[in-house]
Amino acid sequence: MQSKNKRKRIDYSAKVGEVVVDVEAFVKNKSSENAKKISTTAEHIEIDIYFDKHYFDRQQHGDQEGRRDGIESDTVKSLLVEAGRHLFYYSIKNKTFSFVNFEVVPRPERIVLTKEVDGELPLNVVAEYHYLGLNKFEVTLKTAMKIGGFKLSDGQYQLILHPDETSTLMRLEKAKLLLVSECTH
Protein backbone atom coordinates (compact mmCIF):
# COMPACT_ATOMS: atom_id res chain seq x y z
CA MET A 1 0.00 0.00 0.00
CA GLN A 2 1.18 3.40 -0.87
CA SER A 3 1.19 6.19 1.83
CA LYS A 4 -0.63 9.33 0.96
CA ASN A 5 0.88 12.73 1.58
CA LYS A 6 -1.28 14.99 3.71
CA ARG A 7 -2.99 17.68 1.76
CA LYS A 8 -1.91 21.26 2.49
CA ARG A 9 -4.42 23.25 4.51
CA ILE A 10 -5.54 26.74 3.48
CA ASP A 11 -4.47 29.46 5.90
CA TYR A 12 -7.60 31.60 6.25
CA SER A 13 -6.06 33.96 8.81
CA ALA A 14 -4.15 35.75 6.09
CA LYS A 15 -7.30 36.17 3.98
CA VAL A 16 -9.67 37.49 6.68
CA GLY A 17 -8.18 40.96 6.96
CA GLU A 18 -9.44 43.81 9.05
CA VAL A 19 -13.03 44.07 10.27
CA VAL A 20 -14.70 47.23 9.03
CA VAL A 21 -17.43 48.84 11.12
CA ASP A 22 -19.88 50.89 9.14
CA VAL A 23 -20.23 54.10 11.17
CA GLU A 24 -23.11 55.18 8.93
CA ALA A 25 -25.16 52.07 9.72
CA PHE A 26 -28.45 52.21 11.55
CA VAL A 27 -28.39 49.92 14.58
CA LYS A 28 -30.66 48.92 17.44
CA ASN A 29 -30.26 50.86 20.69
CA LYS A 30 -32.34 51.14 23.91
CA SER A 31 -34.89 53.46 22.26
CA SER A 32 -35.07 52.44 18.61
CA GLU A 33 -34.66 49.57 16.17
CA ASN A 34 -32.99 51.93 13.68
CA ALA A 35 -30.74 54.61 15.12
CA LYS A 36 -27.43 56.03 13.98
CA LYS A 37 -24.84 56.93 16.62
CA ILE A 38 -23.69 60.49 16.03
CA SER A 39 -21.18 60.96 18.84
CA THR A 40 -20.14 60.14 22.39
CA THR A 41 -19.63 62.81 25.00
CA ALA A 42 -18.23 62.68 28.53
CA GLU A 43 -19.07 65.15 31.27
CA HIS A 44 -16.54 66.25 33.86
CA ILE A 45 -17.84 66.56 37.42
CA GLU A 46 -15.77 68.09 40.20
CA ILE A 47 -16.37 67.18 43.81
CA ASP A 48 -14.46 69.13 46.45
CA ILE A 49 -13.85 66.95 49.52
CA TYR A 50 -13.74 68.49 52.99
CA PHE A 51 -13.23 66.91 56.42
CA ASP A 52 -15.10 68.53 59.32
CA LYS A 53 -13.18 69.41 62.50
CA HIS A 54 -15.37 66.91 64.41
CA TYR A 55 -13.92 64.11 62.27
CA PHE A 56 -10.34 65.27 62.88
CA ASP A 57 -10.98 65.45 66.64
CA ARG A 58 -12.36 61.89 66.67
CA GLN A 59 -9.54 60.62 64.48
CA GLN A 60 -6.78 62.20 66.56
CA HIS A 61 -8.16 62.19 70.11
CA GLY A 62 -11.12 59.79 70.07
CA ASP A 63 -14.16 60.18 72.32
CA GLN A 64 -15.32 58.75 75.66
CA GLU A 65 -14.78 55.26 74.18
CA GLY A 66 -11.17 56.09 73.31
CA ARG A 67 -9.36 56.63 70.02
CA ARG A 68 -11.26 55.50 66.92
CA ASP A 69 -9.26 53.01 64.87
CA GLY A 70 -9.84 52.35 61.16
CA ILE A 71 -10.94 55.88 60.21
CA GLU A 72 -7.70 57.05 58.61
CA SER A 73 -7.96 59.93 56.12
CA ASP A 74 -7.00 57.85 53.07
CA THR A 75 -9.56 55.16 53.93
CA VAL A 76 -12.50 57.53 54.37
CA LYS A 77 -11.52 59.62 51.34
CA SER A 78 -11.45 56.43 49.23
CA LEU A 79 -14.95 55.57 50.48
CA LEU A 80 -16.25 59.04 49.57
CA VAL A 81 -14.83 58.78 46.04
CA GLU A 82 -16.19 55.26 45.49
CA ALA A 83 -19.64 56.23 46.77
CA GLY A 84 -19.99 59.11 44.28
CA ARG A 85 -20.79 56.93 41.25
CA HIS A 86 -23.36 54.94 43.21
CA LEU A 87 -25.04 58.05 44.63
CA PHE A 88 -25.44 59.60 41.16
CA TYR A 89 -26.80 56.27 39.88
CA TYR A 90 -29.46 56.11 42.61
CA SER A 91 -30.43 59.77 42.21
CA ILE A 92 -31.08 59.15 38.50
CA LYS A 93 -32.86 55.80 39.02
CA ASN A 94 -35.08 56.74 41.99
CA LYS A 95 -37.21 59.85 41.64
CA THR A 96 -37.63 60.21 45.41
CA PHE A 97 -33.92 59.97 46.28
CA SER A 98 -31.76 63.06 46.46
CA PHE A 99 -28.47 63.28 48.30
CA VAL A 100 -27.48 66.83 47.31
CA ASN A 101 -28.45 69.90 49.33
CA PHE A 102 -29.24 72.91 47.13
CA GLU A 103 -29.81 75.54 49.78
CA VAL A 104 -28.45 76.14 53.23
CA VAL A 105 -31.13 74.92 55.61
CA PRO A 106 -31.15 74.44 59.39
CA ARG A 107 -30.93 70.64 59.06
CA PRO A 108 -29.35 69.61 55.75
CA GLU A 109 -29.66 66.05 54.43
CA ARG A 110 -26.81 63.76 55.44
CA ILE A 111 -26.19 60.28 54.14
CA VAL A 112 -24.44 57.37 55.82
CA LEU A 113 -21.92 55.58 53.60
CA THR A 114 -21.05 52.08 54.81
CA LYS A 115 -18.42 49.62 53.63
CA GLU A 116 -16.84 46.55 55.15
CA VAL A 117 -13.07 47.04 55.14
CA ASP A 118 -10.72 44.06 55.53
CA GLY A 119 -13.48 41.72 56.77
CA GLU A 120 -13.79 43.65 60.04
CA LEU A 121 -16.51 45.88 61.40
CA PRO A 122 -18.00 48.13 58.72
CA LEU A 123 -16.72 51.66 58.25
CA ASN A 124 -19.57 54.17 58.53
CA VAL A 125 -19.10 57.69 57.21
CA VAL A 126 -21.63 60.49 57.60
CA ALA A 127 -21.40 62.89 54.66
CA GLU A 128 -23.17 66.04 53.54
CA TYR A 129 -23.24 66.95 49.83
CA HIS A 130 -23.90 70.45 48.44
CA TYR A 131 -24.49 71.81 44.94
CA LEU A 132 -22.07 74.55 43.83
CA GLY A 133 -22.68 74.70 40.07
CA LEU A 134 -23.74 72.58 37.08
CA ASN A 135 -20.68 70.37 37.29
CA LYS A 136 -19.37 71.23 40.75
CA PHE A 137 -20.29 69.83 44.15
CA GLU A 138 -18.76 69.66 47.57
CA VAL A 139 -18.91 66.88 50.14
CA THR A 140 -18.06 67.31 53.79
CA LEU A 141 -17.22 64.29 55.89
CA LYS A 142 -18.87 64.94 59.25
CA THR A 143 -17.81 61.86 61.21
CA ALA A 144 -16.59 58.29 60.78
CA MET A 145 -16.83 55.15 62.92
CA LYS A 146 -16.02 51.47 62.52
CA ILE A 147 -18.99 49.90 64.22
CA GLY A 148 -21.74 47.40 63.51
CA GLY A 149 -25.33 48.60 63.83
CA PHE A 150 -24.62 52.28 63.17
CA LYS A 151 -27.65 54.33 64.25
CA LEU A 152 -29.47 56.30 61.58
CA SER A 153 -32.03 59.06 62.02
CA ASP A 154 -35.60 58.52 60.87
CA GLY A 155 -35.83 59.25 57.14
CA GLN A 156 -32.04 59.04 56.67
CA TYR A 157 -30.51 57.07 53.79
CA GLN A 158 -27.65 54.57 54.03
CA LEU A 159 -25.57 53.54 51.03
CA ILE A 160 -23.93 50.16 51.59
CA LEU A 161 -20.99 49.45 49.26
CA HIS A 162 -20.16 45.78 48.72
CA PRO A 163 -16.71 44.31 47.91
CA ASP A 164 -17.89 43.21 44.43
CA GLU A 165 -18.55 46.89 43.48
CA THR A 166 -22.32 46.53 43.84
CA SER A 167 -24.32 48.54 46.35
CA THR A 168 -27.57 48.76 48.27
CA LEU A 169 -29.53 51.89 49.14
CA MET A 170 -31.48 51.68 52.40
CA ARG A 171 -33.70 54.14 54.30
CA LEU A 172 -34.74 54.17 57.94
CA GLU A 173 -38.49 54.72 58.25
CA LYS A 174 -40.30 54.41 61.59
CA ALA A 175 -37.40 52.44 63.14
CA LYS A 176 -37.31 49.96 60.21
CA LEU A 177 -34.44 49.82 57.73
CA LEU A 178 -36.07 49.43 54.31
CA LEU A 179 -34.54 48.51 50.96
CA VAL A 180 -34.87 51.37 48.47
CA SER A 181 -32.87 50.01 45.54
CA GLU A 182 -29.85 47.93 44.51
CA CYS A 183 -27.08 48.44 41.97
CA THR A 184 -25.90 45.09 40.66
CA HIS A 185 -23.54 46.28 37.92
VENMOPE-V433842 format. One record per backbone hydrogen bond with DSSP energy under -1.0 kcal/mol. CO is the residue of the C=O (numbers start at 1). NH is the residue of the N-H. Records with the same first field share a line. If there is no record, write none. Layout:
BEGIN
CO->NH / NH
END
This chain:
BEGIN
10->12
12->15 / 16
21->23
22->25
27->35
32->29
35->27
46->137
48->139
50->141
52->56
53->57
54->58
55->59
56->60
57->61 / 62
58->68
63->66
66->63
72->76
73->77
74->78
75->79
76->80
77->81
78->82
79->83
80->84
83->87
84->88
85->89
86->90
87->91
88->92
89->93
90->94
94->97
101->131
111->127
112->159
113->125
114->161
115->123
117->120
122->147
123->115
124->145
125->113
126->142 / 143
127->111
128->140
129->101
130->138
133->136
135->46
136->132 / 133
137->48
138->130
139->50
140->128
141->52
143->126
145->124
153->156
156->172
157->112
158->170
159->114
160->168
162->165
166->162
167->183
168->160
169->180 / 181
170->158
171->178
172->155
173->176
176->173
178->171
181->169
183->167
END
